[in-house]
């Protein structure tokens, strides 16, 4: 897992989700998304501050990707809440049951990362910068 973010937002957030801009055919648990969240000063949040499972094998917090609806932009993970505000995140999609690295890369390129800033009442959506 990287120790620096690949998506930065204009304000702090405490709610996070992923959606796909393009639908792909796969089943639940075929792919896993791992996350590392960082505060405004670049310090990584601790695993207990993130409402997702944590795995030493994966090196971070994670969620299995849910199968998306064909032809629809839909959330592919259960939303994650944070106990401390973050300003940036590192997200990576990897094969899990389905050992297809090319499809994992295509899914990652299609990800829309949405965060919610309750203080400002705004939702920000970004794509991963490679």
C-alpha positions as CSV (number, residue, x, y, z in Angstrom):
1,X,0.0,0.0,0.0
2,X,1.2,3.5,-0.9
3,X,2.0,5.9,1.9
4,X,0.8,8.9,-0.1
5,X,-2.6,9.8,-1.6
6,X,-3.7,9.5,-5.2
7,X,-6.8,11.7,-4.7
8,X,-6.9,15.1,-2.9
9,X,-10.1,17.0,-2.1
10,X,-10.6,20.8,-1.6
11,X,-12.0,20.3,2.0
12,X,-12.0,17.8,4.8
13,X,-14.5,14.9,4.7
14,X,-15.7,12.1,7.0
15,X,-17.8,10.1,4.6
16,X,-16.4,8.2,1.5
17,X,-17.8,6.0,-1.3
18,X,-16.9,4.6,-4.7
19,X,-18.9,4.3,-7.8
20,X,-18.1,3.2,-11.4
21,X,-18.5,5.6,-14.3
22,X,-18.5,2.5,-16.6
23,X,-20.2,-0.8,-15.8
24,X,-18.1,-4.0,-15.7
25,X,-19.3,-7.6,-15.3
26,X,-17.9,-9.2,-12.2
27,X,-19.3,-10.8,-9.0
28,X,-19.1,-9.7,-5.3
29,X,-15.6,-10.4,-3.9
30,X,-14.0,-10.8,-7.4
31,X,-12.1,-7.5,-6.6
32,X,-11.1,-5.7,-3.4
33,X,-10.4,-2.0,-2.9
34,X,-7.9,-0.9,-0.3
35,X,-7.7,2.5,1.2
36,X,-5.4,4.8,3.2
37,X,-6.8,8.1,4.4
38,X,-4.7,11.2,5.2
39,X,-5.5,14.3,7.3
40,X,-4.8,17.9,6.2
41,X,-1.2,17.6,7.3
42,X,-0.6,14.4,5.4
43,X,-0.7,12.1,8.4
44,X,-2.3,8.7,7.8
45,X,-5.4,8.0,9.8
46,X,-5.2,5.0,12.1
47,X,-7.2,1.8,11.2
48,X,-9.6,2.3,14.2
49,X,-10.6,5.7,12.7
50,X,-12.0,4.1,9.6
51,X,-15.3,2.1,9.5
52,X,-13.8,-0.5,7.1
53,X,-12.2,-3.8,7.9
54,X,-8.4,-3.7,8.2
55,X,-6.0,-6.4,6.9
56,X,-2.3,-6.8,7.5
57,X,-2.1,-9.0,4.4
58,X,-3.6,-6.2,2.2
59,X,-1.8,-3.5,4.2
60,X,-4.8,-1.3,4.8
61,X,-8.5,-0.8,5.2
62,X,-10.5,-2.6,2.6
63,X,-13.9,-3.4,1.1
64,X,-14.9,-6.0,-1.5
65,X,-16.4,-4.5,-4.6
66,X,-20.1,-5.1,-5.0
67,X,-21.3,-6.0,-8.5
68,X,-22.6,-2.9,-10.2
69,X,-25.9,-2.7,-12.0
70,X,-25.4,-3.0,-15.8
71,X,-25.8,0.3,-17.5
72,X,-26.0,2.3,-14.3
73,X,-23.6,4.4,-12.3
74,X,-23.8,2.8,-8.9
75,X,-21.9,2.5,-5.6
76,X,-19.6,-0.5,-5.5
77,X,-18.8,-0.4,-1.8
78,X,-20.7,0.1,1.4
79,X,-20.0,3.8,2.3
80,X,-17.1,4.3,4.8
81,X,-17.3,6.8,7.6
82,X,-14.3,8.3,9.4
83,X,-13.9,9.2,13.1
84,X,-11.4,11.9,12.2
85,X,-11.5,14.2,9.2
86,X,-9.4,13.4,6.1
87,X,-8.4,15.5,3.2
88,X,-7.0,12.9,0.8
89,X,-7.0,9.2,0.2
90,X,-5.0,6.4,-1.6
91,X,-7.3,3.9,-3.3
92,X,-6.2,0.8,-5.1
93,X,-8.3,-2.0,-6.7
94,X,-6.8,-5.5,-6.8
95,X,-8.0,-8.9,-8.0
96,X,-9.4,-11.1,-5.2
97,X,-11.3,-14.2,-6.4
98,X,-11.1,-13.2,-10.0
99,X,-7.4,-13.1,-10.9
100,X,-7.7,-10.5,-13.7
101,X,-5.2,-7.7,-13.3
102,X,-6.2,-6.0,-16.5
103,X,-9.9,-5.8,-15.4
104,X,-8.8,-4.5,-12.0
105,X,-6.8,-1.8,-13.7
106,X,-9.8,-0.9,-15.9
107,X,-12.1,-0.8,-12.9
108,X,-9.7,1.5,-11.0
109,X,-9.5,3.9,-14.0
110,X,-13.4,4.0,-14.0
111,X,-13.7,4.7,-10.3
112,X,-15.5,7.8,-9.1
113,X,-14.5,8.7,-5.6
114,X,-17.2,10.6,-3.7
115,X,-16.7,12.3,-0.3
116,X,-19.1,14.3,1.8
117,X,-18.1,17.4,3.7
118,X,-20.8,17.8,6.4
119,X,-19.5,21.1,7.6
120,X,-19.8,22.8,4.2
121,X,-22.7,20.6,3.1
122,X,-20.9,19.6,-0.1
123,X,-20.2,16.4,-1.9
124,X,-17.0,16.2,-3.9
125,X,-16.4,13.6,-6.7
126,X,-12.9,12.9,-8.2
127,X,-11.1,10.4,-10.3
128,X,-7.8,8.8,-9.4
129,X,-4.7,10.6,-10.8
130,X,-2.1,8.2,-12.0
